[in-house]
């Protein structure tokens, strides 16, 4: 189930997104594109309590996106091996699942 690059990103179920990368490495493009997408003002306005943190290192470290959801569950995306669309697809499918769980729990 691939998410379209035009699909809206909603941070409703997300508590924190921590993105770390070394900008001088060749494998950081997808991670930077992901940061650009989730860090936009429009996306961040979907959850003002969601903390989006970027850590720029100069230590040749692997680009990593660490996502913490409101329920405490985590999703770690390794940007060196994924495209930005794959990262967004995994992120959005997890967000939709969390949102569905919240809606079911609210109805009970």
N, C-alpha and C positions, 0 to 999 in steps of 0.2 A: 504494500500500500504506500505508494509514493505521494508525498505532499507536493503540491504545486508550488513553485517559487513565488507565485502571486497569492497564495493562501495567507489569510491574516494570521499573525502570530499573536497568541493571547497568553499572558503570564498569570492568569487567574489562580492556577494551582501551584505556582512556583514561589518559593521563599527566597532563594538565592541562586545566582549564577556567577560562578567564579571562572574566569578565563585567563589562562596563563600561556605565554609563548615568548620565544626569542625572535625578535623581528628580523634578525640577520640570517636565519635559517631559510632554506629553500622550500620547506614543507609547511609553511604557516598560512598560506593563502586561504584555505578553507576556514581556518579558525578565525582569521581576521574578518572574512566575509560574514561568518556567523555572528561575531561581535557587532559588526555594523548593523546586521538585521535586528538582533534582540536589544541592542543599545539605542535604537532610534527612539525619539521622543513619543511617537505614536504608539509604539509597542509598549514602552515603559508605562504609558498612561493607562494600560489595561490592568495594572496592579501597582499602585504607588508604594506598596509595602515590600515589593520585590527588590532585593539588592542586586545590582549588576556591578561586579567588580572585575577590572582587568589588571593583571599583573604582567608587566613587561620585564623580562629578565634578559640578561646578556650572559647566559651560561650554557648555551647550546642545548637547553632542555626541550623535551618533547612538548608540542602544543597540546594542551588539555583543556577541556570544558567540563567543569564539575557543577552539576545542577542538583540543588536540594529542593525537594517538593515540600509543601505545607505539612504533609503527613509524616515527614522525616525520611522518606525514601530518597535514594540518590541515583543519579544517572551520570556516568562518566563517559565522555566522548573523546577519543584520541584522534585529534585533527590531522596527524601525520598520515593516517591511513584512510581517511574519509573525505568525501567532497562536501562542500557546504550544503548542497541539497540533501545529501544523505544524513548529515547532522541535523538539519532542520526537520526532515521527515521523522527521524527517531524521536526528536524532542517533541514535535507536535503530536505524534501518535500517543506518546506517554501522557502529555497534557490532556488530550481528549479522553483517555482512559481514566485519569484522575478526576476530571470534571464529571464524567458519567458516574463514577463511584460516589462523588459528593452529592449529585442529584438523587441517586437511589437512596442514600442515607438520609437525605433531607425529607424524602417522601414517607419514610417509616415512622 
